[in-house]
């Protein structure tokens, strides 16, 4: 944890949890989302893009140091993925939307339906680590947007 890349990659330490590090990383994402949801949406997307870029660097660096393609302790991808999932409901995200986003994102991240599974297997390094969770977040975002439209939230 002396390397700044480790702090980023391990989600401020959440990834070091002995129990479900990905879920712990997503919980950190939820906590960090609380103030982020107040941002104007272009600023929110800029923050997500910056974390994705920083996470790509950090995940790649930590993965190389640990000698693993996608170490479980690297959870910055869960943080960016959850934030991607929440983008369509940013303006009205209360605890129900945040819980739905959490559950949908974790479902897609764990199950890894096509094409997420193929991407996870083919790409390595920091970009591979980040992209599969970004895609899982995109799947969750699509379902949240559909639910918001169906419920008349837009």
LUMLO-969376 format. One line per 8 residues: their letters; for each residue x, y, z of C-alpha. Coordinates in Angstrom, 2 decimals. Example, Ala and Ser with C-alpha at 12.3 -4.5 7.8 and 13.67 -1.06 7.14 Angstrom:
BEGIN
as) 12.30:-4.50:7.80; 13.67:-1.06:7.14 $
END
This chain:
BEGIN
xxxxxxxx) 0.00:0.00:0.00; 3.01:2.31:-0.24; 2.37:2.72:-3.96; -0.36:5.28:-4.83; -1.49:2.91:-7.58; -2.38:0.36:-4.88; -4.62:2.84:-3.08; -6.47:3.51:-6.31 $
xxxxxxxx) -6.57:-0.11:-7.50; -7.66:-1.48:-4.12; -10.45:1.09:-3.80; -8.95:2.85:-0.76; -8.43:-0.57:0.85; -11.85:-2.14:0.18; -10.27:-4.72:-2.13; -8.19:-6.06:0.74 $
xxxxxxxx) -11.31:-7.38:2.45; -11.08:-11.16:3.01; -14.82:-11.38:2.32; -16.19:-10.54:-1.16; -13.73:-7.81:-2.16; -15.74:-6.97:-5.30; -18.87:-6.40:-3.26; -16.90:-4.31:-0.75 $
xxxxxxxx) -15.51:-2.26:-3.62; -19.01:-1.68:-4.94; -20.14:-0.58:-1.47; -17.34:2.00:-1.51; -18.64:3.10:-4.92; -22.12:3.56:-3.42; -20.74:5.70:-0.59; -18.70:7.82:-3.00 $
xxxxxxxx) -21.74:8.12:-5.27; -23.71:9.97:-2.57; -21.93:13.31:-3.13; -21.22:12.63:-6.82; -24.93:12.35:-7.65; -25.25:16.05:-6.87; -22.95:16.98:-9.75; -24.22:18.36:-13.04 $
xxxxxxxx) -24.24:15.31:-15.37; -21.34:16.45:-17.65; -19.14:16.84:-14.55; -20.28:13.43:-13.32; -19.32:11.81:-16.62; -15.95:13.59:-16.50; -15.29:12.17:-13.01; -16.26:8.67:-14.23 $
xxxxxxxx) -13.93:9.02:-17.24; -11.07:10.22:-15.04; -11.53:7.34:-12.57; -11.72:4.88:-15.47; -8.45:6.26:-16.90; -6.70:6.37:-13.52; -8.07:2.91:-12.72; -6.72:1.50:-15.98 $
xxxxxxxx) -3.24:2.69:-15.06; -3.49:1.55:-11.42; -5.02:-1.86:-12.19; -2.37:-2.53:-14.82; 0.48:-1.50:-12.54; -0.79:-3.51:-9.55; -1.64:-6.50:-11.74; 1.91:-6.56:-13.12 $
xxxxxxxx) 3.41:-6.24:-9.63; 1.25:-9.11:-8.35; 1.82:-11.19:-11.49; -1.94:-11.63:-12.10; -4.21:-10.63:-14.95; -7.11:-9.38:-12.82; -6.43:-9.73:-9.08; -9.52:-9.94:-6.87 $
xxxxxxxx) -8.15:-7.18:-4.66; -8.31:-4.70:-7.55; -11.75:-3.10:-7.15; -11.41:0.28:-8.85; -13.18:-1.40:-11.77; -16.20:-2.03:-9.53; -16.22:1.63:-8.55; -16.20:2.86:-12.15 $
xxxxxxxx) -18.67:0.16:-13.22; -21.20:1.08:-10.54; -20.92:4.76:-11.42; -21.55:3.91:-15.08; -24.62:1.93:-14.02; -25.99:4.92:-12.12; -25.47:7.51:-14.88; -29.00:7.31:-16.38 $
xxxxxxxx) -30.69:7.84:-13.01; -28.24:10.40:-11.66; -30.72:13.26:-11.20; -33.27:11.29:-9.19; -31.17:8.53:-7.61; -32.56:7.84:-4.16; -31.81:4.78:-2.03; -34.13:2.57:-4.17 $
xxxxxxxx) -32.34:3.40:-7.41; -28.97:3.04:-5.69; -29.93:-0.40:-4.40; -31.28:-1.46:-7.79; -28.07:-0.25:-9.43; -25.98:-2.11:-6.87; -27.87:-5.38:-7.40; -27.95:-5.15:-11.20 $
xxxxxxxx) -24.31:-4.19:-11.46; -23.20:-7.01:-9.13; -25.38:-9.48:-11.07; -23.80:-8.59:-14.42; -20.32:-8.41:-12.90; -20.62:-11.86:-11.33; -22.56:-13.70:-14.08; -20.63:-12.03:-16.93 $
xxxxxxxx) -23.06:-12.69:-19.79; -21.85:-12.47:-23.38; -19.97:-10.33:-24.46; -18.63:-9.48:-21.00; -17.24:-13.00:-20.48; -15.43:-12.97:-23.85; -13.97:-9.54:-23.15; -12.83:-10.66:-19.71 $
xxxxxxxx) -11.04:-13.69:-21.18; -9.41:-11.94:-24.14; -8.19:-8.65:-22.73; -5.52:-8.39:-20.12; -3.84:-5.59:-18.27; -5.47:-2.59:-16.75; -7.75:-1.95:-19.71; -9.10:-5.51:-19.61 $
xxxxxxxx) -9.70:-5.23:-15.89; -11.64:-2.00:-16.30; -13.57:-2.76:-19.49; -15.43:-5.87:-18.35; -16.85:-3.98:-15.36; -17.60:-0.93:-17.51; -19.62:-3.20:-19.78; -21.39:-4.75:-16.77 $
xxxxxxxx) -22.19:-1.19:-15.66; -23.49:-0.44:-19.15; -25.85:-3.44:-19.02; -27.10:-2.34:-15.59; -27.46:1.25:-16.85; -29.61:0.07:-19.77; -31.96:-1.77:-17.41; -32.12:1.16:-14.99 $
xxxxxxxx) -32.89:3.55:-17.86; -35.64:1.23:-19.12; -37.11:0.96:-15.61; -36.97:4.75:-15.15; -38.72:5.28:-18.48; -41.36:2.62:-17.68; -41.99:4.17:-14.26; -42.25:7.66:-15.76 $
xx) -39.20:9.05:-14.00; -38.01:10.83:-17.16 $
END
